[in-house]
Amino acid sequence: MTIQRFETGPRMSQAVVHGNTVYLAGVVAGKAAGKSVTEQTQDILSIIDGHLAKAGTDKSKLLSATIYITDMKTFPEMNAVWDGWVSAGNTPARATVEAKLAAPQYNVEIMVVAAK
């Protein structure tokens, strides 16, 4: 079975497709780095939409999501954005974890797996 990789660098690929499964690397805010959790989550979900589209799928086919936030006090703020974005009736298995992220300007990181 073929493996297709998108935006491959020396350390990681942003997306990997194997069979009918799409794996995204953790996504952090691009334009909204250093901004509010709301803005970072919106930016991340927009980036995820783009990666899924490149891989031939969309958020209605999410299988799982892992969300990392730097402060669990921001959980409701992140969830407000997530709830408005996720495909109703097609919600993935999900975990949310409080964690220190790779750089201080990031307060949210999201990883997803989707079917094609």
Backbone hydrogen bonds, N-H to C=O, Kabsch-Sander energy under -0.5 kcal/mol:
donor,donor_aa,acceptor,acceptor_aa,energy
4,Q,17,V,-2.6
6,F,15,A,-2.8
9,G,12,M,-2.8
14,Q,6,F,-1.4
14,Q,7,E,-1.0
15,A,6,F,-1.4
16,V,23,Y,-2.4
17,V,4,Q,-3.3
18,H,16,V,-0.5
18,H,21,T,-2.5
19,G,2,T,-1.0
21,T,18,H,-1.8
22,V,114,A,-3.7
23,Y,16,V,-3.1
24,L,22,V,-0.5
24,L,112,V,-2.6
25,A,14,Q,-2.6
27,V,110,I,-2.6
29,A,108,V,-0.5
33,A,30,G,-0.9
34,G,105,Q,-2.7
35,K,32,A,-2.5
40,Q,36,S,-2.8
41,T,37,V,-2.7
42,Q,38,T,-2.3
43,D,39,E,-2.4
44,I,40,Q,-2.7
45,L,41,T,-2.6
46,S,42,Q,-1.8
47,I,43,D,-2.2
48,I,44,I,-2.7
49,D,45,L,-2.3
50,G,46,S,-1.7
51,H,47,I,-2.4
52,L,48,I,-2.8
53,A,49,D,-2.2
54,K,50,G,-2.2
55,A,51,H,-1.6
56,G,53,A,-1.4
57,T,52,L,-2.7
61,K,58,D,-2.1
62,L,59,K,-1.4
63,L,113,V,-3.4
64,S,113,V,-1.7
65,A,93,A,-1.9
66,T,111,M,-2.8
67,I,95,A,-2.9
68,Y,109,E,-3.3
69,I,97,V,-2.6
70,T,107,N,-1.7
74,T,71,D,-2.5
75,F,72,M,-1.5
78,M,74,T,-2.5
79,N,75,F,-2.8
80,A,76,P,-2.0
81,V,77,E,-1.1
82,W,78,M,-2.6
83,D,79,N,-3.4
84,G,80,A,-1.0
85,W,81,V,-1.0
85,W,82,W,-1.0
86,V,82,W,-3.0
88,A,86,V,-0.5
90,N,87,S,-2.4
93,A,63,L,-2.3
95,A,65,A,-1.9
97,V,67,I,-3.1
99,A,69,I,-2.2
99,A,97,V,-0.5
106,Y,103,A,-1.8
107,N,105,Q,-0.5
109,E,68,Y,-2.2
110,I,27,V,-2.1
111,M,66,T,-2.6
113,V,64,S,-2.2
114,A,22,V,-2.8
115,A,61,K,-2.6
116,K,20,N,-2.0
